[in-house]
């Protein structure tokens, strides 16, 4: 069957098993440590296998192995000495018996015995979770009669705190805090929470002081700051157990009507309370409806406070909403922030000198600018104008950051005249533009096909703002933007002149600078230009990144070079780059997204090379990337696409790599992007495959599926999926998923109410 496709201008079957050259890429520190030319064998050939001298009887050996497995499972590298194993077994058994009997004082004695002997390292996560569950059962329920003594409470808290610290089993700790709150002693709950933070590695401060950000400076984003509070509940910083403990601390503050203190507590932790954690634990406060209402009022405001206190997080959050076209959510969040700045419950200051005990966080100017740009990117100039009025009404004078954000938004709309008028207004108000403001101006002018005006703007910048007065990291984006704009307007000579000036007088060009030229020459199939640019990059002591090499590879493929991959990896070898998993995956993903047969061929060939690299440990990501590319596109010859898919799946199996839940999320999303009928069929097939393979569904799964169906206009199928969700009952929709479910049900009811006319 494969031979039928050899004369067609589509993805040929021989692409599936590409012949690779018998050489290995050299290494460098760019991606992973350099490899030796002569690889050492994976085992010592000088040593022969021998039987161990000490052969223990099977029961003793089994017991010894079991204890070591438990220690490894706990995440500790330390094992108890053999002579302590007997003591551990006896004490641990007595501890469990005491907890089952509800004798917390006896349990405390055995717990401290393990603690004093340093045997906690032998406790596995499962064992600690079991202890935590047993303690939870002992703790009296809220508002229920009990004869619990102070000593018993302290003993339970000690064990609960240890369980939360050693094995992150936090249920007992939450129960202890709730017991104190319900007993009218919220301070005791807060003291316990402080002890937890003191011994927990999760208590690191991750927040940014917005008052310290310079005007025009882009907030530094770190992994801990990027909370991505957007559309689903799977968010950085969320851990069900820790979030429940933080919720109890919030409830303790709510019991004292101390929101500012709750906010300070919230900001000094690295975890958060997502909507699902709030809704899932509200029943714990059923003993006090007033307290429950306060907690419901506190938590969303705490989330807003966290975002405002972290401008980088807020920027990422806003960007996520814009990318998802979630205008309603964006407006709600903006209104919530406005509400937080005024009224009797205000907790956000608008100026540095307005920060007080009750207003501990400040709304940075950069955050106003982020909302302004977002509204303009979503083509809602009316909302942008309202935001400007809101700032003026609150005596916030727009500074250079706000004006730059305005020009960035105008750039996305192509409003060159509005930008020029705004520029004059900015200067008239005495606001001095910085490098970022000039970058926005040059971008707008180049987009409007006015490169000469952009060059004049650059000259004005260089004449009025000497380079030495600006950090390189601020001016380099301006020069890179101008080069990109000039090349977009086919002004190669001027762009090259700018590059020459950068090399001679700074700011020194970086990889982004050269990648811009590579992209330009690649699109023109100008291999002389590609070669000279790569040579200059190397001469400057720079090393290409994945964009560098995928640009070269794509240009060679576009020119019909059958040796494109060989040339590209020779260049990678010459630059002493040792590709790691991320490097290979980025190359594969870029080629797949070009949606051309020759690029799919290259992706499969790179996958084969990746599999043959002895230092690469395969994971589902590269396979998923190729499969998503196959699913995303409507192929003229579906049989060839099916063969490609089967080939990739077979490679996954041969490498013992199984698709996981995230894999299915990506594939379902890709299939639903394919607007042809097979896209819907493939998505439903993947959904059934998940069910058949017993892969656990989650709120994320249902969000991807339902949102994709809505985007396709498949409301009837979405309604069937909602019925399936409720029938199976293994996932309780929350957050954004719940809103989708409600939206689908509402749409179905409206159509049912309208009757047959709804289908005409």
matplotlib code that plots the C-alpha trace (Angstrom):
import matplotlib.pyplot as plt

x = [0.0, 2.9, 4.1, 1.0, 2.1, 5.6, 4.7, 2.5, 3.7, 2.9, 4.7, 6.4, 6.5, 10.3, 10.4, 9.3, 12.6, 15.2, 18.8, 20.9, 24.6, 26.9, 28.3, 27.6, 27.1, 29.9, 29.1, 29.4, 28.2, 25.4, 23.0, 24.7, 28.3, 30.6, 30.9, 34.2, 35.1, 35.7, 32.7, 33.1, 31.1, 28.0, 29.5, 32.8, 34.1, 37.0, 34.6, 32.8, 29.5, 29.9, 27.5, 27.3, 29.2, 26.4, 23.2, 20.4, 17.4, 14.5, 12.2, 15.0, 16.1, 12.5, 12.1, 15.4, 14.4, 11.0, 12.4, 14.8, 12.1, 10.0, 13.0, 13.5, 9.8, 10.1, 12.5, 15.4, 18.8, 19.5, 18.7, 18.5, 21.2, 20.3, 20.4, 17.7, 15.3, 13.9, 13.4, 11.8, 9.4, 8.3, 7.9, 6.1, 3.7, 2.9, 2.4, -0.1, -1.9, -2.1, -3.5, -6.1, -7.2, -7.4, -4.7, -2.9, -0.7, 0.7, 1.1, 3.1, 5.5, 6.2, 6.4, 9.0, 10.9, 11.3, 12.2, 14.9, 16.4, 16.5, 14.3, 11.9, 14.0, 12.6, 9.0, 7.5, 5.0, 2.2, 3.0, 3.0, -0.3, -1.8, -0.7, -2.2, -5.5, -5.6, -4.9, -7.6, -10.1, -9.1, -9.5, -12.9, -15.2, -16.2, -18.9, -19.1, -18.9, -15.4, -13.2, -9.9, -7.2, -4.6, -1.9, -3.8, -4.2, -0.5, 0.4, -1.9, -0.5, 3.1, 2.4, 0.3, 3.0, 5.6, 3.5, 2.9, 6.6, 8.0, 5.5, 3.5, 0.5, -1.3, -4.9, -4.2, -2.6, -5.7, -7.9, -5.9, -6.2, -9.9, -10.4, -8.7, -10.8, -14.1, -13.1, -12.8, -8.9, -7.9, -4.6, -3.6, -4.4, -2.2, 0.6, 0.5, 0.6, 3.6, 5.4, 4.5, 6.0, 9.1, 9.9, 8.5, 10.6, 7.5, 7.6, 10.2, 9.3, 8.5, 6.9, 8.2, 8.1, 6.3, 7.5, 11.1, 10.5, 11.9, 9.8, 9.9, 11.5, 9.9, 9.5, 11.7, 9.8, 10.9, 9.4, 7.9, 6.4, 4.6, 1.3, -0.6, -3.9, -6.0, -8.5, -7.9, -7.2, -3.9, -1.7, 1.8, 2.0, -1.1, -0.9, -4.1, -2.7, -0.8, -3.6, -6.0, -3.6, -3.4, -7.2, -7.4, -5.0, -7.2, -10.2, -8.4, -7.8, -11.4, -12.5, -10.7, -12.0, -8.3, -8.1, -4.8, -3.2, -4.6, -3.2, 0.3, 0.1, -1.0, 1.8, 4.6, 3.8, 4.6, 1.3, -2.2, -5.9, -7.5, -11.3, -11.5, -9.7, -12.0, -15.3, -14.1, -13.4, -16.2, -18.2, -15.6, -17.0, -20.6, -20.6, -20.4, -22.2, -20.9, -17.3, -17.9, -19.2, -16.2, -13.8, -15.7, -15.2, -11.5, -10.1, -10.8, -9.5, -6.4, -5.8, -6.2, -3.8, -1.2, -1.4, -1.1, 1.9, 3.6, 3.6, 5.3, 2.6, -0.2, 1.4, 1.6, -2.0, -3.3, -1.3, -2.9, -6.3, -5.6, -4.3, -7.5, -9.6, -11.1, -12.4, -15.1, -12.6, -10.2, -12.9, -13.9, -10.4, -9.9, -13.0, -12.0, -8.7, -10.5, -12.8, -9.7, -8.4, -11.5, -14.3, -14.3, -12.7, -9.9, -6.6, -4.5, -2.6, -2.3, 0.8, 3.9, 3.2, -0.3, 0.8, -0.5, -1.2, -4.6, -3.3, -0.1, 0.2, 0.5, -0.8, 2.3, 2.1, 3.3, 0.2, -2.1, -0.1, -0.5, -4.3, -4.2, -2.2, -4.5, -7.7, -6.2, -4.9, -8.5, -9.6, -11.6, -10.4, -13.4, -12.1, -8.7, -10.1, -12.1, -8.9, -7.1, -10.0, -9.9, -6.3, -6.9, -9.9, -7.6, -5.0, -2.6, -0.5, 0.3, 4.1, 6.5, 5.4, 1.8, 2.5, 4.7, 1.9, -0.4, 1.9, 2.4, -1.4, -1.6, 1.1, -1.1, -3.9, -1.6, -2.7, 0.3, -1.4, -2.8, 0.8, 2.2, -0.5, 0.0, 3.8, 3.3, 0.9, 3.3, 6.1, 3.8, 3.1, 6.8, 7.1, 10.5, 10.5, 12.9, 14.4, 11.2, 9.1, 11.3, 11.1, 7.3, 7.5, 9.9, 7.8, 4.6, 6.4, 7.9, 4.6, 3.1, 5.7, 7.4, 11.0, 12.5, 10.5, 11.7, 15.3, 14.7, 13.2, 16.3, 18.5, 16.5, 16.9, 20.7, 21.0, 18.9, 19.6, 23.2, 23.7, 25.8, 22.7, 20.8, 21.6, 22.3, 19.4, 17.1, 18.5, 19.2, 15.4, 15.2, 18.0, 16.7, 13.2, 14.5, 16.5, 13.5, 11.3, 13.9, 14.3, 10.5, 10.5, 13.3, 15.8, 18.7, 21.4, 20.2, 19.7, 23.3, 24.5, 22.7, 24.3, 27.8, 27.2, 26.2, 29.3, 31.5, 29.9, 27.2, 24.9, 26.6, 24.3, 22.9, 21.5, 18.1, 19.8, 21.4, 18.3, 16.4, 18.9, 18.8, 15.0, 15.2, 17.8, 16.1, 12.8, 14.8, 16.7, 19.8, 22.4, 25.3, 23.5, 22.8, 26.4, 27.9, 25.4, 26.2, 29.9, 29.5, 27.5, 30.3, 33.0, 31.2, 31.6, 27.9, 26.3, 23.1, 19.9, 17.1, 15.6, 19.0, 19.2, 15.6, 15.6, 18.6, 17.0, 13.7, 15.5, 17.4, 14.2, 12.4, 15.2, 14.8, 18.1, 17.8, 20.9, 19.3, 19.3, 23.0, 24.1, 22.2, 23.6, 27.1, 26.6, 25.4, 28.5, 30.7, 29.3, 30.0, 26.4, 25.3, 21.6, 19.6, 16.0, 14.7, 16.8, 15.7, 12.1, 12.1, 13.5, 10.9, 8.0, 9.0, 9.2, 5.9, 4.1, 5.2, 2.6, 4.5, 5.4, 9.2, 9.1, 7.2, 9.9, 12.6, 10.7, 10.6, 14.2, 15.2, 13.1, 15.1, 18.4, 17.1, 16.3, 19.7, 21.5, 22.8, 22.6, 19.0, 16.3, 13.2, 9.9, 6.4, 7.0, 8.7, 6.3, 3.4, 4.6, 4.6, 1.3, -0.2, 1.1, -0.5, -3.8, -3.8, -3.7, -6.1, -3.9, -4.7, -3.8, -5.2, -3.7, -0.2, -1.0, -2.4, 0.8, 2.9, 0.7, 1.1, 4.8, 5.2, 3.0, 5.2, 8.3, 6.7, 6.1, 9.6, 11.1, 8.8, 7.2, 3.5, 1.2, 0.0, -2.9, -1.1, -0.3, -4.0, -4.8, -2.4, -3.6, -7.3, -6.7, -4.8, -7.6, -10.2, -8.2, -8.6, -11.9, -12.5, -14.9, -12.0, -10.8, -14.0, -13.9, -10.3, -10.9, -13.8, -11.6, -8.9, -11.4, -12.7, -9.1, -8.5, -11.5, -10.5, -6.9, -8.3, -6.3, -7.8, -9.8, -9.4, -10.9, -8.2, -9.3, -12.8, -11.9, -9.8, -12.5, -15.5, -13.8, -12.5, -16.0, -17.5, -14.8, -15.9, -19.5, -20.3, -22.8, -24.8, -21.8, -20.6, -24.0, -23.6, -20.1, -21.6, -24.1, -21.3, -19.4, -22.3, -23.2, -19.7, -19.2, -15.5, -14.7, -16.5, -16.3, -14.9, -13.6, -13.4, -14.6, -17.8, -18.4, -18.1, -20.6, -23.1, -22.6, -23.3, -26.4, -27.7, -27.3, -29.0, -32.0, -32.3, -32.4, -35.0, -37.1, -37.0, -38.0, -37.5, -36.9, -33.5, -32.3, -33.5]
y = [0.0, 2.4, 2.3, 3.9, 7.2, 7.5, 9.7, 12.1, 15.5, 14.6, 13.1, 10.0, 6.8, 6.5, 9.6, 7.4, 5.7, 8.3, 7.3, 9.1, 9.9, 7.9, 10.7, 12.1, 15.8, 17.2, 18.8, 22.0, 23.6, 25.3, 22.5, 19.8, 18.9, 18.1, 14.4, 12.7, 11.5, 8.0, 7.0, 4.8, 1.6, 1.7, -1.1, -2.1, -4.9, -5.6, -6.9, -10.2, -10.9, -12.9, -14.1, -11.9, -13.2, -12.3, -14.2, -13.5, -15.8, -14.8, -13.4, -11.2, -10.1, -9.2, -7.2, -5.3, -4.5, -3.3, -0.9, 0.5, 1.0, 2.9, 5.1, 5.8, 6.5, 9.2, 11.1, 10.6, 9.2, 8.2, 4.7, 3.6, 1.2, -2.4, -2.5, 0.2, -1.5, -3.7, -0.7, 1.2, -1.7, -2.1, 1.7, 2.3, -0.5, 0.8, 4.3, 3.1, 1.0, 4.0, 6.3, 3.7, 3.5, 7.3, 7.4, 10.6, 10.9, 7.4, 8.1, 11.3, 9.2, 6.8, 9.6, 11.5, 8.2, 7.9, 11.6, 11.3, 8.2, 10.0, 7.3, 9.7, 9.1, 5.5, 6.7, 6.6, 9.0, 6.4, 5.7, 9.3, 9.9, 7.0, 8.6, 12.0, 10.4, 8.6, 11.8, 13.6, 11.0, 11.7, 15.4, 16.4, 17.8, 21.5, 22.4, 18.8, 17.9, 16.6, 16.1, 16.8, 18.1, 20.8, 18.1, 16.0, 19.0, 19.8, 16.2, 16.0, 19.3, 18.1, 14.9, 16.7, 19.3, 16.6, 14.6, 17.8, 18.5, 15.0, 13.6, 16.7, 15.0, 18.1, 16.9, 16.5, 19.9, 21.5, 19.7, 20.9, 24.5, 24.1, 22.8, 25.9, 28.2, 26.5, 26.7, 30.4, 30.5, 31.6, 32.9, 29.3, 28.2, 31.1, 30.1, 26.6, 27.9, 30.0, 26.9, 25.1, 27.9, 28.0, 24.3, 24.1, 24.6, 26.1, 29.3, 31.1, 34.6, 34.9, 38.2, 41.3, 44.8, 46.7, 50.0, 49.1, 48.7, 51.4, 53.2, 51.5, 48.4, 45.1, 43.2, 40.2, 37.0, 33.9, 30.5, 31.2, 34.4, 33.1, 31.9, 31.8, 32.5, 32.1, 29.6, 26.4, 25.3, 23.6, 26.5, 27.0, 27.2, 25.0, 21.9, 20.6, 19.9, 23.1, 25.2, 23.7, 24.7, 28.2, 28.3, 27.5, 30.3, 32.6, 31.4, 32.3, 35.8, 36.0, 35.0, 38.1, 40.3, 41.0, 41.1, 43.1, 40.4, 37.7, 39.4, 39.7, 36.0, 35.1, 37.1, 35.4, 32.0, 30.4, 28.6, 29.8, 28.9, 28.3, 28.3, 24.5, 24.4, 27.1, 25.4, 22.0, 23.0, 25.4, 22.6, 22.5, 25.9, 24.7, 25.2, 29.0, 30.4, 33.9, 32.7, 30.8, 33.9, 35.9, 33.2, 33.4, 37.1, 37.0, 34.5, 36.1, 39.4, 37.7, 36.4, 39.9, 41.2, 38.5, 39.5, 43.2, 42.6, 40.7, 42.8, 40.1, 37.6, 40.0, 40.7, 37.0, 36.6, 39.4, 38.1, 34.6, 36.2, 38.2, 35.1, 33.3, 36.2, 36.1, 39.7, 39.1, 37.7, 40.5, 43.1, 41.3, 41.3, 44.9, 45.9, 43.8, 45.7, 49.0, 48.0, 47.1, 50.6, 52.5, 52.2, 51.0, 47.7, 49.1, 47.3, 48.5, 51.8, 53.9, 55.8, 54.8, 57.3, 55.9, 52.5, 51.8, 48.8, 48.4, 49.0, 47.0, 46.6, 49.1, 49.1, 49.7, 51.9, 49.1, 47.1, 49.9, 49.8, 46.1, 46.4, 49.3, 47.3, 44.3, 46.2, 47.7, 44.2, 43.0, 46.0, 47.6, 51.2, 52.2, 50.2, 51.6, 55.2, 54.3, 53.0, 56.3, 58.2, 55.9, 56.8, 60.5, 60.3, 58.7, 61.4, 59.0, 60.9, 58.7, 58.3, 57.0, 53.4, 54.1, 56.0, 53.2, 50.7, 52.9, 53.0, 49.2, 48.8, 51.2, 49.1, 46.0, 48.0, 49.7, 53.1, 55.2, 58.5, 57.9, 57.1, 60.2, 62.4, 60.6, 61.2, 64.9, 65.0, 63.0, 65.5, 68.4, 67.0, 66.9, 63.1, 62.1, 58.9, 56.1, 53.3, 51.2, 54.2, 54.7, 51.0, 51.2, 54.2, 52.6, 49.4, 51.4, 53.3, 50.3, 48.4, 51.4, 51.2, 54.3, 53.1, 56.5, 58.0, 55.1, 55.9, 59.6, 58.5, 56.4, 59.4, 61.5, 58.9, 58.7, 62.5, 63.2, 60.1, 59.0, 55.3, 55.4, 56.7, 53.5, 50.0, 47.7, 45.5, 48.5, 49.8, 46.4, 45.7, 49.1, 48.3, 44.8, 46.1, 48.7, 46.0, 43.8, 46.6, 47.7, 44.1, 43.8, 46.8, 45.3, 47.9, 45.5, 48.1, 50.3, 47.3, 46.2, 49.7, 49.5, 46.2, 47.5, 50.5, 48.1, 46.0, 49.1, 51.2, 49.1, 47.8, 44.6, 42.4, 39.3, 36.0, 37.7, 40.3, 37.7, 35.5, 38.4, 38.5, 34.7, 34.8, 37.5, 35.7, 32.4, 33.6, 34.9, 31.7, 33.8, 31.2, 33.6, 36.0, 33.1, 32.0, 35.4, 36.1, 32.8, 33.6, 37.0, 35.4, 33.0, 35.7, 37.6, 34.6, 33.8, 30.4, 29.8, 28.7, 26.5, 29.4, 29.9, 26.3, 25.7, 28.8, 27.5, 24.0, 25.5, 27.6, 24.6, 22.5, 25.3, 25.4, 21.6, 20.6, 16.9, 17.2, 20.0, 18.1, 17.0, 20.6, 21.9, 19.3, 19.9, 23.6, 22.5, 20.3, 23.2, 25.5, 22.8, 22.5, 19.2, 19.0, 18.1, 16.9, 20.5, 21.4, 18.4, 18.9, 22.6, 21.7, 19.1, 21.3, 24.1, 21.9, 20.3, 23.7, 24.7, 22.1, 21.1, 17.6, 18.3, 19.8, 16.7, 14.6, 16.6, 16.3, 12.5, 12.4, 14.5, 12.2, 9.2, 11.0, 11.9, 8.3, 7.2, 9.8, 7.7, 10.7, 11.5, 10.0, 10.0, 11.4, 11.8, 15.5, 15.0, 12.3, 14.4, 17.3, 15.3, 13.7, 17.1, 18.3, 15.4, 15.9, 19.7, 19.6, 18.3, 16.2, 15.7, 12.1, 10.9, 7.4, 8.8, 10.9, 7.7, 5.9, 8.7, 8.5, 4.8, 5.1, 7.6, 5.5, 2.5, 4.5, 5.5, 1.9, 0.8, 3.4, 2.4, 5.9, 5.9, 8.8, 10.4, 12.7, 15.8, 14.1, 13.5, 17.1, 18.4, 15.9, 16.6, 20.3, 19.8, 17.7, 20.2, 22.9, 20.9, 22.3, 19.4, 16.6, 14.2, 16.7, 16.1, 12.3, 12.1, 14.2, 11.8, 8.8, 10.1, 10.8, 7.2, 5.9, 7.8, 6.1, 2.7, 3.0, 4.2, 7.4, 9.6, 12.6, 16.0, 19.4, 20.3, 17.4, 18.5, 22.2, 21.3, 19.1, 21.4, 24.6, 23.1, 21.9, 25.3, 27.0, 24.7, 25.5, 21.9, 22.8, 19.6, 17.5, 19.6, 19.1, 15.3, 15.5, 17.4, 14.6, 12.1, 14.1, 14.0, 10.4, 9.1, 11.4, 10.9, 14.6, 17.4, 20.5, 23.6, 27.0, 27.7, 24.1, 24.6, 27.9, 26.1, 23.5, 26.1, 27.9, 24.8, 23.8, 27.4, 27.2, 23.9, 25.2, 28.2, 26.1, 23.8, 26.8, 28.1, 24.8, 23.8, 27.5, 27.3, 24.8, 26.8]
z = [0.0, 0.7, -2.8, -4.1, -2.6, -4.1, -7.0, -5.0, -3.7, -0.2, 2.8, 1.4, 3.4, 3.1, 5.3, 8.2, 8.4, 7.4, 7.1, 9.5, 9.3, 11.4, 13.5, 16.9, 17.6, 19.7, 23.0, 24.9, 28.0, 26.0, 26.6, 28.7, 29.8, 26.9, 25.9, 25.6, 22.1, 23.4, 25.4, 28.4, 28.6, 30.7, 33.0, 34.4, 32.1, 34.6, 37.3, 36.9, 38.7, 41.9, 44.5, 47.7, 50.7, 53.1, 52.0, 54.6, 54.9, 52.7, 55.5, 57.0, 53.5, 52.6, 55.9, 55.3, 51.7, 52.7, 55.3, 52.7, 50.1, 52.7, 53.4, 49.7, 49.3, 52.0, 49.8, 52.3, 51.3, 54.9, 56.1, 59.7, 60.8, 60.9, 64.7, 64.8, 62.5, 65.3, 67.5, 64.7, 63.9, 67.5, 68.2, 64.9, 65.6, 69.1, 67.6, 65.1, 67.8, 70.1, 67.4, 66.4, 70.1, 70.3, 72.9, 71.7, 74.8, 74.3, 70.6, 71.5, 73.6, 70.7, 68.2, 70.2, 70.7, 66.9, 66.7, 69.4, 67.7, 64.3, 62.7, 60.9, 57.7, 57.7, 57.6, 54.1, 52.7, 52.9, 56.5, 57.5, 55.7, 57.6, 60.9, 59.8, 59.0, 62.4, 64.2, 62.3, 63.5, 67.1, 67.0, 68.2, 65.5, 65.7, 68.3, 69.5, 73.2, 74.2, 77.1, 75.3, 77.6, 76.9, 77.0, 74.4, 72.1, 72.3, 71.6, 68.6, 67.3, 67.7, 65.7, 63.1, 62.5, 62.1, 59.7, 57.6, 57.6, 57.0, 54.5, 53.6, 55.1, 56.2, 56.9, 60.7, 60.8, 59.2, 61.6, 64.6, 63.3, 62.7, 66.3, 67.7, 65.5, 66.4, 70.1, 69.9, 69.9, 66.4, 67.7, 68.6, 65.0, 63.7, 66.1, 64.7, 61.2, 62.0, 63.4, 60.2, 58.0, 60.2, 59.5, 56.0, 52.9, 51.2, 53.3, 51.2, 50.3, 46.6, 46.3, 44.6, 46.1, 43.3, 44.8, 43.9, 40.2, 38.1, 35.6, 32.3, 33.7, 32.9, 36.1, 36.4, 36.1, 38.1, 38.2, 41.7, 40.5, 37.5, 39.1, 35.8, 37.5, 34.4, 33.1, 34.9, 38.5, 37.7, 38.7, 40.0, 43.7, 44.3, 46.5, 47.9, 51.4, 51.8, 50.3, 52.9, 55.7, 54.3, 54.1, 57.8, 58.6, 56.5, 58.5, 61.7, 60.5, 59.3, 62.8, 64.1, 61.3, 60.4, 56.6, 56.4, 58.6, 56.4, 53.4, 55.0, 55.8, 52.3, 50.8, 52.8, 51.5, 48.2, 47.8, 47.2, 47.6, 44.1, 43.8, 43.8, 47.2, 48.6, 47.4, 48.4, 52.0, 52.8, 54.4, 57.2, 58.4, 58.5, 62.3, 61.8, 58.7, 59.5, 59.5, 56.3, 54.6, 55.8, 54.4, 51.0, 51.1, 52.1, 49.7, 46.3, 47.7, 48.9, 45.4, 44.0, 46.6, 45.7, 42.0, 42.7, 45.0, 42.2, 39.0, 37.0, 38.0, 37.2, 33.8, 33.0, 34.2, 32.0, 29.0, 29.5, 29.5, 26.3, 24.6, 25.5, 24.5, 27.9, 28.0, 30.6, 33.0, 32.3, 33.0, 36.2, 37.5, 36.6, 38.5, 41.5, 41.6, 41.3, 44.2, 46.2, 45.9, 47.3, 49.8, 53.5, 52.6, 50.5, 51.0, 48.0, 48.0, 44.8, 45.8, 47.8, 50.5, 50.9, 52.1, 55.6, 57.9, 56.3, 52.8, 52.7, 48.9, 46.1, 42.6, 40.4, 37.4, 35.3, 36.2, 35.0, 31.8, 31.4, 31.6, 29.1, 26.6, 27.1, 26.4, 23.2, 22.1, 22.4, 20.3, 23.2, 22.9, 25.0, 27.9, 27.5, 27.6, 30.7, 32.4, 31.5, 33.1, 36.1, 36.7, 36.4, 38.7, 41.3, 40.9, 39.2, 36.7, 33.7, 33.6, 31.0, 31.8, 31.1, 27.9, 26.7, 27.3, 25.4, 22.4, 22.6, 22.4, 19.5, 17.8, 18.0, 16.3, 13.7, 14.9, 13.8, 13.8, 17.3, 18.4, 16.9, 18.5, 21.8, 21.6, 21.2, 24.1, 26.3, 25.6, 26.2, 29.7, 30.5, 30.4, 29.1, 26.9, 27.7, 25.6, 25.9, 24.7, 21.7, 21.0, 20.8, 18.5, 16.1, 16.0, 15.2, 12.5, 10.8, 11.0, 9.2, 6.4, 7.6, 8.2, 7.5, 10.3, 12.5, 11.7, 12.6, 15.9, 16.6, 15.8, 18.2, 20.9, 20.4, 20.3, 23.4, 25.5, 25.5, 25.5, 28.7, 30.6, 29.8, 30.8, 27.9, 28.7, 28.2, 24.9, 23.2, 22.6, 20.9, 18.5, 17.8, 17.2, 14.7, 12.9, 12.7, 11.3, 8.8, 7.5, 7.4, 5.1, 3.0, 4.2, 4.5, 4.0, 6.9, 9.1, 8.4, 9.2, 12.6, 13.3, 12.4, 14.8, 17.6, 17.1, 17.3, 19.9, 21.6, 22.7, 21.7, 19.5, 21.0, 19.6, 19.0, 16.8, 14.6, 14.6, 13.1, 10.2, 9.8, 9.6, 6.9, 4.8, 5.3, 3.9, 0.9, 0.5, 0.6, 1.8, 1.4, 3.9, 6.2, 6.1, 6.8, 9.6, 11.3, 10.9, 12.5, 15.4, 16.0, 15.7, 18.4, 20.7, 20.7, 20.5, 18.4, 20.1, 18.8, 16.8, 15.1, 13.9, 13.1, 10.9, 9.0, 8.7, 7.5, 4.9, 3.6, 3.4, 1.6, -1.0, -1.6, 0.0, 0.8, 3.1, 5.1, 8.4, 7.8, 7.2, 10.2, 12.6, 11.2, 12.1, 15.6, 15.9, 14.7, 17.4, 20.0, 21.0, 22.6, 22.0, 25.1, 25.3, 25.2, 22.2, 20.1, 21.1, 20.1, 16.7, 16.2, 17.4, 15.1, 12.1, 12.8, 13.1, 9.6, 8.4, 5.2, 4.2, 4.0, 7.5, 8.8, 7.2, 9.0, 12.4, 12.0, 11.1, 14.1, 16.3, 15.0, 15.7, 19.2, 19.9, 18.9, 21.1, 24.0, 26.4, 25.8, 28.0, 25.9, 27.2, 25.7, 24.6, 21.2, 20.2, 21.4, 19.3, 16.1, 16.8, 17.5, 14.2, 12.4, 14.1, 13.7, 9.9, 7.2, 5.1, 1.4, 1.7, 5.1, 4.6, 4.7, 7.8, 9.4, 8.6, 10.1, 13.3, 13.6, 13.1, 15.9, 18.2, 17.5, 18.3, 21.6, 22.4, 21.5, 23.7, 26.6, 26.5, 27.2, 26.6, 29.8, 30.7, 29.5, 26.2, 25.6, 26.5, 23.9, 21.3, 21.9, 21.7, 18.4, 16.8, 17.7, 15.9, 12.7, 11.5, 9.1, 10.2, 11.0, 13.7, 15.8, 15.1, 16.2, 19.4, 20.4, 19.6, 21.9, 24.6, 24.4, 24.3, 27.6, 29.1, 27.8, 29.1, 32.5, 32.4, 35.1, 33.8, 35.5, 35.3, 32.8, 30.6, 30.5, 30.0, 26.9, 25.5, 26.2, 25.2, 22.0, 21.1, 21.8, 19.7, 16.8, 17.4, 18.3, 21.0, 20.7, 21.1, 24.0, 25.7, 25.2, 26.8, 29.8, 30.2, 30.1, 32.7, 35.1, 34.4, 35.1, 38.1, 38.5, 38.2, 39.9, 37.7, 39.4, 38.3, 34.6, 33.8, 35.8, 34.0, 30.7, 31.9, 33.0, 29.7, 27.7, 29.7, 29.4, 25.6, 25.5, 27.5, 25.3, 22.2, 23.8, 24.8, 21.2, 19.8, 16.1, 15.1, 16.9, 14.3, 11.2]

ax = plt.figure().add_subplot(projection="3d")
ax.plot(x, y, z, "-o")
ax.set_aspect("equal")
plt.show()
